[in-house]
Amino acid sequence: MRIDFLTLFPEMFNGILHSSILKKAQEKKAVEFQVINFRDYSSNKHQNVDDYPYGGGAGMVLTPQPIFDAVDDLRKSSSTPPKVVLVCPQGERFNQKKAEQLAKEEHLLFVCGHYEGYDERIREHLVTDEISIGDFVLTGGELASMVIADSVVRLLPGVLGNEDSPVLDSYSSGLLEHPHYTRPADFRGYKVPDVLLSGNHKKIAEWREQESLKRTYLRRPDLLENFPLTEKHKELLKKWRNEN
């Protein structure tokens, strides 16, 4: 996969792209990153990339020319038409399903804005996707694009090492993940559940499924609205509701 970031602050990406899983993904040749300052594409003699909004109002708006020219240039160097992702508060809410969809792409291109917003022609005629990571506003799109990239890259084949890891993550199955424990079995009197020490893999799997369902019910009941519940699941949910 190739991932490009169009930004006015390329230095923001140094830490995240050269650490942890994203660093390992590059070492394994699973992904290639490129960070481009779209100010370099400005045709303005002062390299301005923003201007006052027509009709007046507070703040400055990113002009279309530098971003259009940067995307055109990156498209020429790509063997596959990229998904051009605009990260903004007005976009589609990002979730695990969207991450899985993006992980199937060969080329992602993130447009990271600043100031008051983008010239609307960027939205209408350039981007393929608009994505928001939540109902709040950030100073710019850089942090949001890093979050999305991290979520996507860890799904690429071979990146995590254990192929089961992304499949068992919270949200991938439709439920929150079950609790985890490791050594020691007894820490300050806090003990690991007996079933996990039993060696009975069937019972362990059943316990994990039940705990995953219970954690989702208690913390994110909205996720159960679209989850295919079995009769056993329904019985457990009824039991927990009665207990409360």
Disulfide bonds with the S-S distance in Angstrom:
none
